Amino acid sequence: MNRPVIRILPLLLSVIFNLMPMEAFAQGPVNSTIGAVLCYIAGMMYGNFGRALASIAIATLGVQAMLGRIRWESAIIVGIGIAVFFGAPAIVATFLAVIGTVTLGC
């Protein structure tokens, strides 16, 4: 492509995007099969199964770090990742409250 086309391409794309009808951004059906499966998996991971799995992972990482098989930094990073994973619903709820949406969908 030559330079004039590259310069005008972002402007052209923004005009096309702004002329699209809002119905193009509509969501699919609320009670879809895929949505139900994903909600089931999320419920399972945030329930007792997920907590047990996270507890086993933290205990295993702690033992391995004490034995010197992995570095403490790696164990701490995984622990922070697990904390963020289980704190994700609260983080998402905070963002949804800021933009005015109240429900999460599951």
TORKOL-4160 file (C-alpha; in steps of 0.2 Angstrom, whole numbers, padded with zeros to 4 digits, m for minus):
106
<pt num="1" X="0000" Y="0000" Z="0000"/>
<pt num="2" X="0006" Y="0018" Z="m0003"/>
<pt num="3" X="0007" Y="0031" Z="0010"/>
<pt num="4" X="m0010" Y="0041" Z="0006"/>
<pt num="5" X="m0020" Y="0025" Z="0008"/>
<pt num="6" X="m0012" Y="0020" Z="0025"/>
<pt num="7" X="m0015" Y="0038" Z="0031"/>
<pt num="8" X="m0033" Y="0038" Z="0027"/>
<pt num="9" X="m0037" Y="0020" Z="0032"/>
<pt num="10" X="m0040" Y="0023" Z="0051"/>
<pt num="11" X="m0052" Y="0037" Z="0046"/>
<pt num="12" X="m0061" Y="0027" Z="0034"/>
<pt num="13" X="m0063" Y="0012" Z="0046"/>
<pt num="14" X="m0069" Y="0024" Z="0060"/>
<pt num="15" X="m0082" Y="0031" Z="0048"/>
<pt num="16" X="m0088" Y="0013" Z="0044"/>
<pt num="17" X="m0088" Y="0008" Z="0062"/>
<pt num="18" X="m0099" Y="0023" Z="0067"/>
<pt num="19" X="m0111" Y="0020" Z="0053"/>
<pt num="20" X="m0115" Y="0002" Z="0058"/>
<pt num="21" X="m0132" Y="0000" Z="0066"/>
<pt num="22" X="m0132" Y="m0004" Z="0085"/>
<pt num="23" X="m0141" Y="m0020" Z="0082"/>
<pt num="24" X="m0125" Y="m0027" Z="0075"/>
<pt num="25" X="m0118" Y="m0026" Z="0093"/>
<pt num="26" X="m0132" Y="m0035" Z="0101"/>
<pt num="27" X="m0129" Y="m0050" Z="0111"/>
<pt num="28" X="m0135" Y="m0068" Z="0108"/>
<pt num="29" X="m0148" Y="m0077" Z="0117"/>
<pt num="30" X="m0146" Y="m0077" Z="0136"/>
<pt num="31" X="m0150" Y="m0095" Z="0139"/>
<pt num="32" X="m0139" Y="m0103" Z="0126"/>
<pt num="33" X="m0131" Y="m0120" Z="0128"/>
<pt num="34" X="m0113" Y="m0114" Z="0127"/>
<pt num="35" X="m0117" Y="m0101" Z="0141"/>
<pt num="36" X="m0125" Y="m0114" Z="0152"/>
<pt num="37" X="m0109" Y="m0125" Z="0150"/>
<pt num="38" X="m0098" Y="m0111" Z="0154"/>
<pt num="39" X="m0108" Y="m0105" Z="0169"/>
<pt num="40" X="m0107" Y="m0123" Z="0175"/>
<pt num="41" X="m0088" Y="m0124" Z="0173"/>
<pt num="42" X="m0086" Y="m0107" Z="0182"/>
<pt num="43" X="m0097" Y="m0112" Z="0196"/>
<pt num="44" X="m0087" Y="m0128" Z="0198"/>
<pt num="45" X="m0071" Y="m0119" Z="0198"/>
<pt num="46" X="m0076" Y="m0106" Z="0211"/>
<pt num="47" X="m0085" Y="m0119" Z="0221"/>
<pt num="48" X="m0078" Y="m0133" Z="0233"/>
<pt num="49" X="m0069" Y="m0142" Z="0219"/>
<pt num="50" X="m0059" Y="m0126" Z="0214"/>
<pt num="51" X="m0055" Y="m0122" Z="0232"/>
<pt num="52" X="m0049" Y="m0140" Z="0235"/>
<pt num="53" X="m0038" Y="m0139" Z="0219"/>
<pt num="54" X="m0031" Y="m0123" Z="0224"/>
<pt num="55" X="m0027" Y="m0129" Z="0241"/>
<pt num="56" X="m0018" Y="m0144" Z="0234"/>
<pt num="57" X="m0008" Y="m0133" Z="0222"/>
<pt num="58" X="m0003" Y="m0121" Z="0236"/>
<pt num="59" X="0003" Y="m0135" Z="0247"/>
<pt num="60" X="0012" Y="m0144" Z="0233"/>
<pt num="61" X="0021" Y="m0128" Z="0229"/>
<pt num="62" X="0026" Y="m0124" Z="0247"/>
<pt num="63" X="0033" Y="m0142" Z="0249"/>
<pt num="64" X="0043" Y="m0140" Z="0233"/>
<pt num="65" X="0049" Y="m0123" Z="0237"/>
<pt num="66" X="0055" Y="m0129" Z="0254"/>
<pt num="67" X="0064" Y="m0144" Z="0246"/>
<pt num="68" X="0072" Y="m0132" Z="0234"/>
<pt num="69" X="0064" Y="m0140" Z="0218"/>
<pt num="70" X="0057" Y="m0123" Z="0213"/>
<pt num="71" X="0061" Y="m0105" Z="0217"/>
<pt num="72" X="0051" Y="m0096" Z="0230"/>
<pt num="73" X="0047" Y="m0082" Z="0217"/>
<pt num="74" X="0038" Y="m0095" Z="0206"/>
<pt num="75" X="0028" Y="m0101" Z="0221"/>
<pt num="76" X="0023" Y="m0083" Z="0226"/>
<pt num="77" X="0018" Y="m0079" Z="0208"/>
<pt num="78" X="0007" Y="m0094" Z="0207"/>
<pt num="79" X="m0001" Y="m0090" Z="0224"/>
<pt num="80" X="m0004" Y="m0072" Z="0218"/>
<pt num="81" X="m0012" Y="m0080" Z="0202"/>
<pt num="82" X="m0023" Y="m0091" Z="0212"/>
<pt num="83" X="m0028" Y="m0076" Z="0223"/>
<pt num="84" X="m0032" Y="m0066" Z="0207"/>
<pt num="85" X="m0042" Y="m0080" Z="0200"/>
<pt num="86" X="m0053" Y="m0082" Z="0215"/>
<pt num="87" X="m0055" Y="m0063" Z="0216"/>
<pt num="88" X="m0060" Y="m0061" Z="0198"/>
<pt num="89" X="m0079" Y="m0061" Z="0202"/>
<pt num="90" X="m0077" Y="m0046" Z="0214"/>
<pt num="91" X="m0066" Y="m0037" Z="0201"/>
<pt num="92" X="m0078" Y="m0040" Z="0187"/>
<pt num="93" X="m0093" Y="m0034" Z="0199"/>
<pt num="94" X="m0083" Y="m0018" Z="0203"/>
<pt num="95" X="m0081" Y="m0014" Z="0184"/>
<pt num="96" X="m0099" Y="m0018" Z="0180"/>
<pt num="97" X="m0105" Y="m0007" Z="0195"/>
<pt num="98" X="m0095" Y="0007" Z="0188"/>
<pt num="99" X="m0102" Y="0006" Z="0170"/>
<pt num="100" X="m0120" Y="0003" Z="0177"/>
<pt num="101" X="m0123" Y="m0015" Z="0174"/>
<pt num="102" X="m0128" Y="m0026" Z="0189"/>
<pt num="103" X="m0129" Y="m0044" Z="0183"/>
<pt num="104" X="m0115" Y="m0055" Z="0178"/>
<pt num="105" X="m0125" Y="m0068" Z="0169"/>
<pt num="106" X="m0122" Y="m0084" Z="0178"/>
